[in-house]
Amino acid sequence: MEPSNVDRAFEALVKRAGVRPIGCTNLRHSCATLLFTMDVDASTVQRILRHSSITVTTGTSPT
């Protein structure tokens, strides 16, 4: 599936549901937040979101 097609389909669903417009990326951020709130470990969240690096998942940069 082309990303632009996914975005268009999601936009149509949001409009049909009558909710505030958000993008797919917002869903990924919300998913991460909910998983961390549920005390899911960072490596599991990384695998779920398919991040290449744990620093992307945790929002920290290596020093």
PDB file of N, CA, C and O in Angstrom:
ATOM      1  N   MET A   1       0.831  -1.181   0.000  1.00  0.00           N
ATOM      2  CA  MET A   1       0.000   0.000   0.000  1.00  0.00           C
ATOM      3  C   MET A   1       0.874   1.243   0.000  1.00  0.00           C
ATOM      4  O   MET A   1       1.863   1.318   0.730  1.00  0.00           O
ATOM      5  N   GLU A   2       0.520   2.183  -0.792  1.00  0.00           N
ATOM      6  CA  GLU A   2       1.239   3.445  -0.850  1.00  0.00           C
ATOM      7  C   GLU A   2       0.903   4.292   0.380  1.00  0.00           C
ATOM      8  O   GLU A   2      -0.263   4.372   0.767  1.00  0.00           O
ATOM      9  N   PRO A   3       1.900   4.920   0.999  1.00  0.00           N
ATOM     10  CA  PRO A   3       1.631   5.754   2.178  1.00  0.00           C
ATOM     11  C   PRO A   3       0.580   6.838   1.931  1.00  0.00           C
ATOM     12  O   PRO A   3      -0.231   7.130   2.810  1.00  0.00           O
ATOM     13  N   SER A   4       0.594   7.428   0.743  1.00  0.00           N
ATOM     14  CA  SER A   4      -0.399   8.474   0.460  1.00  0.00           C
ATOM     15  C   SER A   4      -1.819   7.901   0.442  1.00  0.00           C
ATOM     16  O   SER A   4      -2.769   8.588   0.819  1.00  0.00           O
ATOM     17  N   ASN A   5      -1.966   6.654   0.009  1.00  0.00           N
ATOM     18  CA  ASN A   5      -3.286   6.014   0.029  1.00  0.00           C
ATOM     19  C   ASN A   5      -3.747   5.746   1.456  1.00  0.00           C
ATOM     20  O   ASN A   5      -4.924   5.904   1.778  1.00  0.00           O
ATOM     21  N   VAL A   6      -2.814   5.341   2.301  1.00  0.00           N
ATOM     22  CA  VAL A   6      -3.147   5.110   3.714  1.00  0.00           C
ATOM     23  C   VAL A   6      -3.589   6.420   4.347  1.00  0.00           C
ATOM     24  O   VAL A   6      -4.596   6.463   5.054  1.00  0.00           O
ATOM     25  N   ASP A   7      -2.835   7.493   4.094  1.00  0.00           N
ATOM     26  CA  ASP A   7      -3.181   8.800   4.643  1.00  0.00           C
ATOM     27  C   ASP A   7      -4.567   9.253   4.175  1.00  0.00           C
ATOM     28  O   ASP A   7      -5.368   9.747   4.969  1.00  0.00           O
ATOM     29  N   ARG A   8      -4.838   9.081   2.885  1.00  0.00           N
ATOM     30  CA  ARG A   8      -6.145   9.486   2.350  1.00  0.00           C
ATOM     31  C   ARG A   8      -7.274   8.682   2.978  1.00  0.00           C
ATOM     32  O   ARG A   8      -8.309   9.240   3.342  1.00  0.00           O
ATOM     33  N   ALA A   9      -7.081   7.380   3.104  1.00  0.00           N
ATOM     34  CA  ALA A   9      -8.114   6.530   3.703  1.00  0.00           C
ATOM     35  C   ALA A   9      -8.339   6.909   5.161  1.00  0.00           C
ATOM     36  O   ALA A   9      -9.476   6.961   5.630  1.00  0.00           O
ATOM     37  N   PHE A  10      -7.246   7.173   5.872  1.00  0.00           N
ATOM     38  CA  PHE A  10      -7.376   7.548   7.277  1.00  0.00           C
ATOM     39  C   PHE A  10      -8.091   8.889   7.417  1.00  0.00           C
ATOM     40  O   PHE A  10      -8.951   9.047   8.283  1.00  0.00           O
ATOM     41  N   GLU A  11      -7.737   9.855   6.566  1.00  0.00           N
ATOM     42  CA  GLU A  11      -8.408  11.157   6.592  1.00  0.00           C
ATOM     43  C   GLU A  11      -9.908  11.005   6.376  1.00  0.00           C
ATOM     44  O   GLU A  11     -10.704  11.683   7.026  1.00  0.00           O
ATOM     45  N   ALA A  12     -10.294  10.119   5.466  1.00  0.00           N
ATOM     46  CA  ALA A  12     -11.723   9.899   5.200  1.00  0.00           C
ATOM     47  C   ALA A  12     -12.412   9.303   6.423  1.00  0.00           C
ATOM     48  O   ALA A  12     -13.539   9.678   6.745  1.00  0.00           O
ATOM     49  N   LEU A  13     -11.740   8.377   7.104  1.00  0.00           N
ATOM     50  CA  LEU A  13     -12.322   7.778   8.307  1.00  0.00           C
ATOM     51  C   LEU A  13     -12.478   8.799   9.425  1.00  0.00           C
ATOM     52  O   LEU A  13     -13.488   8.810  10.128  1.00  0.00           O
ATOM     53  N   VAL A  14     -11.476   9.654   9.588  1.00  0.00           N
ATOM     54  CA  VAL A  14     -11.537  10.704  10.610  1.00  0.00           C
ATOM     55  C   VAL A  14     -12.699  11.653  10.312  1.00  0.00           C
ATOM     56  O   VAL A  14     -13.457  12.021  11.209  1.00  0.00           O
ATOM     57  N   LYS A  15     -12.826  12.037   9.062  1.00  0.00           N
ATOM     58  CA  LYS A  15     -13.914  12.941   8.675  1.00  0.00           C
ATOM     59  C   LYS A  15     -15.276  12.285   8.918  1.00  0.00           C
ATOM     60  O   LYS A  15     -16.193  12.915   9.444  1.00  0.00           O
ATOM     61  N   ARG A  16     -15.396  11.018   8.530  1.00  0.00           N
ATOM     62  CA  ARG A  16     -16.659  10.300   8.706  1.00  0.00           C
ATOM     63  C   ARG A  16     -17.015  10.145  10.179  1.00  0.00           C
ATOM     64  O   ARG A  16     -18.188  10.176  10.548  1.00  0.00           O
ATOM     65  N   ALA A  17     -15.992   9.978  11.020  1.00  0.00           N
ATOM     66  CA  ALA A  17     -16.224   9.829  12.456  1.00  0.00           C
ATOM     67  C   ALA A  17     -16.543  11.164  13.119  1.00  0.00           C
ATOM     68  O   ALA A  17     -17.057  11.200  14.238  1.00  0.00           O
ATOM     69  N   GLY A  18     -16.239  12.264  12.426  1.00  0.00           N
ATOM     70  CA  GLY A  18     -16.541  13.578  12.974  1.00  0.00           C
ATOM     71  C   GLY A  18     -15.638  13.981  14.125  1.00  0.00           C
ATOM     72  O   GLY A  18     -16.043  14.742  15.004  1.00  0.00           O
ATOM     73  N   VAL A  19     -14.413  13.471  14.119  1.00  0.00           N
ATOM     74  CA  VAL A  19     -13.472  13.818  15.179  1.00  0.00           C
ATOM     75  C   VAL A  19     -12.433  14.805  14.655  1.00  0.00           C
ATOM     76  O   VAL A  19     -12.319  15.024  13.449  1.00  0.00           O
ATOM     77  N   ARG A  20     -11.684  15.392  15.575  1.00  0.00           N
ATOM     78  CA  ARG A  20     -10.647  16.364  15.218  1.00  0.00           C
ATOM     79  C   ARG A  20      -9.640  15.711  14.286  1.00  0.00           C
ATOM     80  O   ARG A  20      -9.176  14.604  14.561  1.00  0.00           O
ATOM     81  N   PRO A  21      -9.292  16.375  13.190  1.00  0.00           N
ATOM     82  CA  PRO A  21      -8.325  15.807  12.245  1.00  0.00           C
ATOM     83  C   PRO A  21      -6.955  15.581  12.889  1.00  0.00           C
ATOM     84  O   PRO A  21      -6.392  16.481  13.513  1.00  0.00           O
ATOM     85  N   ILE A  22      -6.437  14.380  12.726  1.00  0.00           N
ATOM     86  CA  ILE A  22      -5.090  14.039  13.173  1.00  0.00           C
ATOM     87  C   ILE A  22      -4.441  13.205  12.076  1.00  0.00           C
ATOM     88  O   ILE A  22      -5.124  12.691  11.190  1.00  0.00           O
ATOM     89  N   GLY A  23      -3.150  13.076  12.138  1.00  0.00           N
ATOM     90  CA  GLY A  23      -2.440  12.270  11.156  1.00  0.00           C
ATOM     91  C   GLY A  23      -2.066  10.909  11.721  1.00  0.00           C
ATOM     92  O   GLY A  23      -2.166  10.672  12.925  1.00  0.00           O
ATOM     93  N   CYS A  24      -1.641  10.031  10.849  1.00  0.00           N
ATOM     94  CA  CYS A  24      -1.237   8.690  11.274  1.00  0.00           C
ATOM     95  C   CYS A  24      -0.063   8.726  12.249  1.00  0.00           C
ATOM     96  O   CYS A  24       0.033   7.883  13.141  1.00  0.00           O
ATOM     97  N   THR A  25       0.821   9.694  12.080  1.00  0.00           N
ATOM     98  CA  THR A  25       1.965   9.800  12.981  1.00  0.00           C
ATOM     99  C   THR A  25       1.502  10.049  14.408  1.00  0.00           C
ATOM    100  O   THR A  25       2.107   9.553  15.358  1.00  0.00           O
ATOM    101  N   ASN A  26       0.428  10.818  14.557  1.00  0.00           N
ATOM    102  CA  ASN A  26      -0.115  11.058  15.887  1.00  0.00           C
ATOM    103  C   ASN A  26      -0.549   9.752  16.549  1.00  0.00           C
ATOM    104  O   ASN A  26      -0.427   9.598  17.764  1.00  0.00           O
ATOM    105  N   LEU A  27      -1.049   8.824  15.756  1.00  0.00           N
ATOM    106  CA  LEU A  27      -1.455   7.532  16.307  1.00  0.00           C
ATOM    107  C   LEU A  27      -0.250   6.753  16.826  1.00  0.00           C
ATOM    108  O   LEU A  27      -0.335   6.089  17.860  1.00  0.00           O
ATOM    109  N   ARG A  28       0.865   6.832  16.116  1.00  0.00           N
ATOM    110  CA  ARG A  28       2.088   6.157  16.557  1.00  0.00           C
ATOM    111  C   ARG A  28       2.574   6.739  17.880  1.00  0.00           C
ATOM    112  O   ARG A  28       2.970   6.003  18.784  1.00  0.00           O
ATOM    113  N   HIS A  29       2.540   8.069  17.987  1.00  0.00           N
ATOM    114  CA  HIS A  29       2.955   8.715  19.233  1.00  0.00           C
ATOM    115  C   HIS A  29       2.026   8.321  20.373  1.00  0.00           C
ATOM    116  O   HIS A  29       2.481   8.041  21.482  1.00  0.00           O
ATOM    117  N   SER A  30       0.728   8.297  20.101  1.00  0.00           N
ATOM    118  CA  SER A  30      -0.239   7.907  21.127  1.00  0.00           C
ATOM    119  C   SER A  30      -0.028   6.461  21.555  1.00  0.00           C
ATOM    120  O   SER A  30      -0.120   6.135  22.738  1.00  0.00           O
ATOM    121  N   CYS A  31       0.252   5.602  20.592  1.00  0.00           N
ATOM    122  CA  CYS A  31       0.518   4.193  20.892  1.00  0.00           C
ATOM    123  C   CYS A  31       1.717   4.078  21.822  1.00  0.00           C
ATOM    124  O   CYS A  31       1.661   3.365  22.824  1.00  0.00           O
ATOM    125  N   ALA A  32       2.800   4.777  21.497  1.00  0.00           N
ATOM    126  CA  ALA A  32       4.005   4.735  22.329  1.00  0.00           C
ATOM    127  C   ALA A  32       3.708   5.236  23.735  1.00  0.00           C
ATOM    128  O   ALA A  32       4.130   4.629  24.719  1.00  0.00           O
ATOM    129  N   THR A  33       2.985   6.340  23.824  1.00  0.00           N
ATOM    130  CA  THR A  33       2.641   6.902  25.130  1.00  0.00           C
ATOM    131  C   THR A  33       1.832   5.916  25.957  1.00  0.00           C
ATOM    132  O   THR A  33       2.112   5.714  27.138  1.00  0.00           O
ATOM    133  N   LEU A  34       0.832   5.303  25.339  1.00  0.00           N
ATOM    134  CA  LEU A  34       0.007   4.332  26.062  1.00  0.00           C
ATOM    135  C   LEU A  34       0.820   3.119  26.507  1.00  0.00           C
ATOM    136  O   LEU A  34       0.655   2.635  27.627  1.00  0.00           O
ATOM    137  N   LEU A  35       1.692   2.633  25.638  1.00  0.00           N
ATOM    138  CA  LEU A  35       2.514   1.479  26.003  1.00  0.00           C
ATOM    139  C   LEU A  35       3.434   1.814  27.179  1.00  0.00           C
ATOM    140  O   LEU A  35       3.561   1.017  28.109  1.00  0.00           O
ATOM    141  N   PHE A  36       4.076   2.989  27.146  1.00  0.00           N
ATOM    142  CA  PHE A  36       4.941   3.381  28.263  1.00  0.00           C
ATOM    143  C   PHE A  36       4.137   3.584  29.537  1.00  0.00           C
ATOM    144  O   PHE A  36       4.613   3.264  30.626  1.00  0.00           O
ATOM    145  N   THR A  37       2.908   4.119  29.413  1.00  0.00           N
ATOM    146  CA  THR A  37       2.031   4.290  30.574  1.00  0.00           C
ATOM    147  C   THR A  37       1.682   2.939  31.204  1.00  0.00           C
ATOM    148  O   THR A  37       1.481   2.834  32.414  1.00  0.00           O
ATOM    149  N   MET A  38       1.614   1.910  30.353  1.00  0.00           N
ATOM    150  CA  MET A  38       1.310   0.556  30.836  1.00  0.00           C
ATOM    151  C   MET A  38       2.574  -0.185  31.287  1.00  0.00           C
ATOM    152  O   MET A  38       2.540  -1.393  31.525  1.00  0.00           O
ATOM    153  N   ASP A  39       3.691   0.548  31.402  1.00  0.00           N
ATOM    154  CA  ASP A  39       4.969  -0.021  31.849  1.00  0.00           C
ATOM    155  C   ASP A  39       5.526  -1.090  30.923  1.00  0.00           C
ATOM    156  O   ASP A  39       6.225  -1.998  31.373  1.00  0.00           O
ATOM    157  N   VAL A  40       5.226  -0.992  29.639  1.00  0.00           N
ATOM    158  CA  VAL A  40       5.836  -1.885  28.653  1.00  0.00           C
ATOM    159  C   VAL A  40       7.275  -1.427  28.479  1.00  0.00           C
ATOM    160  O   VAL A  40       7.536  -0.231  28.352  1.00  0.00           O
ATOM    161  N   ASP A  41       8.209  -2.370  28.474  1.00  0.00           N
ATOM    162  CA  ASP A  41       9.622  -1.983  28.384  1.00  0.00           C
ATOM    163  C   ASP A  41       9.937  -1.393  27.012  1.00  0.00           C
ATOM    164  O   ASP A  41       9.291  -1.700  26.010  1.00  0.00           O
ATOM    165  N   ALA A  42      10.959  -0.532  27.008  1.00  0.00           N
ATOM    166  CA  ALA A  42      11.301   0.235  25.811  1.00  0.00           C
ATOM    167  C   ALA A  42      11.653  -0.651  24.624  1.00  0.00           C
ATOM    168  O   ALA A  42      11.329  -0.307  23.487  1.00  0.00           O
ATOM    169  N   SER A  43      12.305  -1.775  24.862  1.00  0.00           N
ATOM    170  CA  SER A  43      12.673  -2.637  23.733  1.00  0.00           C
ATOM    171  C   SER A  43      11.439  -3.253  23.066  1.00  0.00           C
ATOM    172  O   SER A  43      11.432  -3.466  21.853  1.00  0.00           O
ATOM    173  N   THR A  44      10.417  -3.534  23.838  1.00  0.00           N
ATOM    174  CA  THR A  44       9.175  -4.059  23.267  1.00  0.00           C
ATOM    175  C   THR A  44       8.462  -2.969  22.462  1.00  0.00           C
ATOM    176  O   THR A  44       7.958  -3.223  21.369  1.00  0.00           O
ATOM    177  N   VAL A  45       8.428  -1.761  23.013  1.00  0.00           N
ATOM    178  CA  VAL A  45       7.830  -0.639  22.287  1.00  0.00           C
ATOM    179  C   VAL A  45       8.583  -0.398  20.988  1.00  0.00           C
ATOM    180  O   VAL A  45       7.975  -0.134  19.951  1.00  0.00           O
ATOM    181  N   GLN A  46       9.906  -0.489  21.045  1.00  0.00           N
ATOM    182  CA  GLN A  46      10.730  -0.328  19.844  1.00  0.00           C
ATOM    183  C   GLN A  46      10.343  -1.340  18.780  1.00  0.00           C
ATOM    184  O   GLN A  46      10.208  -0.989  17.608  1.00  0.00           O
ATOM    185  N   ARG A  47      10.162  -2.599  19.180  1.00  0.00           N
ATOM    186  CA  ARG A  47       9.787  -3.641  18.207  1.00  0.00           C
ATOM    187  C   ARG A  47       8.394  -3.397  17.632  1.00  0.00           C
ATOM    188  O   ARG A  47       8.175  -3.574  16.434  1.00  0.00           O
ATOM    189  N   ILE A  48       7.458  -2.992  18.481  1.00  0.00           N
ATOM    190  CA  ILE A  48       6.086  -2.742  18.022  1.00  0.00           C
ATOM    191  C   ILE A  48       6.059  -1.610  16.997  1.00  0.00           C
ATOM    192  O   ILE A  48       5.387  -1.712  15.971  1.00  0.00           O
ATOM    193  N   LEU A  49       6.797  -0.526  17.278  1.00  0.00           N
ATOM    194  CA  LEU A  49       6.801   0.635  16.393  1.00  0.00           C
ATOM    195  C   LEU A  49       7.810   0.514  15.265  1.00  0.00           C
ATOM    196  O   LEU A  49       7.862   1.359  14.371  1.00  0.00           O
ATOM    197  N   ARG A  50       8.618  -0.551  15.313  1.00  0.00           N
ATOM    198  CA  ARG A  50       9.627  -0.833  14.289  1.00  0.00           C
ATOM    199  C   ARG A  50      10.642   0.300  14.143  1.00  0.00           C
ATOM    200  O   ARG A  50      11.040   0.668  13.038  1.00  0.00           O
ATOM    201  N   HIS A  51      11.046   0.840  15.297  1.00  0.00           N
ATOM    202  CA  HIS A  51      12.101   1.849  15.300  1.00  0.00           C
ATOM    203  C   HIS A  51      13.447   1.173  15.110  1.00  0.00           C
ATOM    204  O   HIS A  51      13.665   0.059  15.586  1.00  0.00           O
ATOM    205  N   SER A  52      14.346   1.852  14.414  1.00  0.00           N
ATOM    206  CA  SER A  52      15.671   1.285  14.153  1.00  0.00           C
ATOM    207  C   SER A  52      16.580   1.378  15.366  1.00  0.00           C
ATOM    208  O   SER A  52      17.559   0.638  15.464  1.00  0.00           O
ATOM    209  N   SER A  53      16.272   2.269  16.282  1.00  0.00           N
ATOM    210  CA  SER A  53      17.136   2.505  17.431  1.00  0.00           C
ATOM    211  C   SER A  53      16.297   2.731  18.681  1.00  0.00           C
ATOM    212  O   SER A  53      15.216   3.316  18.620  1.00  0.00           O
ATOM    213  N   ILE A  54      16.801   2.268  19.800  1.00  0.00           N
ATOM    214  CA  ILE A  54      16.096   2.472  21.070  1.00  0.00           C
ATOM    215  C   ILE A  54      16.039   3.951  21.412  1.00  0.00           C
ATOM    216  O   ILE A  54      15.112   4.394  22.091  1.00  0.00           O
ATOM    217  N   THR A  55      17.033   4.730  20.945  1.00  0.00           N
ATOM    218  CA  THR A  55      17.007   6.180  21.229  1.00  0.00           C
ATOM    219  C   THR A  55      15.862   6.879  20.514  1.00  0.00           C
ATOM    220  O   THR A  55      15.362   7.894  20.998  1.00  0.00           O
ATOM    221  N   VAL A  56      15.445   6.361  19.388  1.00  0.00           N
ATOM    222  CA  VAL A  56      14.276   6.908  18.701  1.00  0.00           C
ATOM    223  C   VAL A  56      13.025   6.645  19.553  1.00  0.00           C
ATOM    224  O   VAL A  56      12.169   7.516  19.703  1.00  0.00           O
ATOM    225  N   THR A  57      12.939   5.450  20.095  1.00  0.00           N
ATOM    226  CA  THR A  57      11.784   5.049  20.894  1.00  0.00           C
ATOM    227  C   THR A  57      11.690   5.840  22.189  1.00  0.00           C
ATOM    228  O   THR A  57      10.607   6.277  22.579  1.00  0.00           O
ATOM    229  N   THR A  58      12.809   6.021  22.845  1.00  0.00           N
ATOM    230  CA  THR A  58      12.792   6.688  24.147  1.00  0.00           C
ATOM    231  C   THR A  58      12.909   8.197  24.035  1.00  0.00           C
ATOM    232  O   THR A  58      12.746   8.912  25.024  1.00  0.00           O
ATOM    233  N   GLY A  59      13.194   8.686  22.830  1.00  0.00           N
ATOM    234  CA  GLY A  59      13.296  10.119  22.643  1.00  0.00           C
ATOM    235  C   GLY A  59      14.559  10.720  23.210  1.00  0.00           C
ATOM    236  O   GLY A  59      14.629  11.930  23.427  1.00  0.00           O
ATOM    237  N   THR A  60      15.561   9.892  23.453  1.00  0.00           N
ATOM    238  CA  THR A  60      16.840  10.378  23.972  1.00  0.00           C
ATOM    239  C   THR A  60      17.907  10.218  22.901  1.00  0.00           C
ATOM    240  O   THR A  60      17.813   9.348  22.035  1.00  0.00           O
ATOM    241  N   SER A  61      18.897  11.050  22.972  1.00  0.00           N
ATOM    242  CA  SER A  61      20.001  10.929  22.024  1.00  0.00           C
ATOM    243  C   SER A  61      21.255  10.481  22.755  1.00  0.00           C
ATOM    244  O   SER A  61      21.468  10.846  23.912  1.00  0.00           O
ATOM    245  N   PRO A  62      22.090   9.688  22.082  1.00  0.00           N
ATOM    246  CA  PRO A  62      23.306   9.231  22.754  1.00  0.00           C
ATOM    247  C   PRO A  62      24.242  10.409  23.015  1.00  0.00           C
ATOM    248  O   PRO A  62      24.314  11.346  22.220  1.00  0.00           O
ATOM    249  N   THR A  63      24.960  10.350  24.140  1.00  0.00           N
ATOM    250  CA  THR A  63      25.893  11.441  24.468  1.00  0.00           C
ATOM    251  C   THR A  63      27.312  11.060  24.156  1.00  0.00           C
ATOM    252  O   THR A  63      28.227  11.856  24.370  1.00  0.00           O
TER     253      THR A  63
END
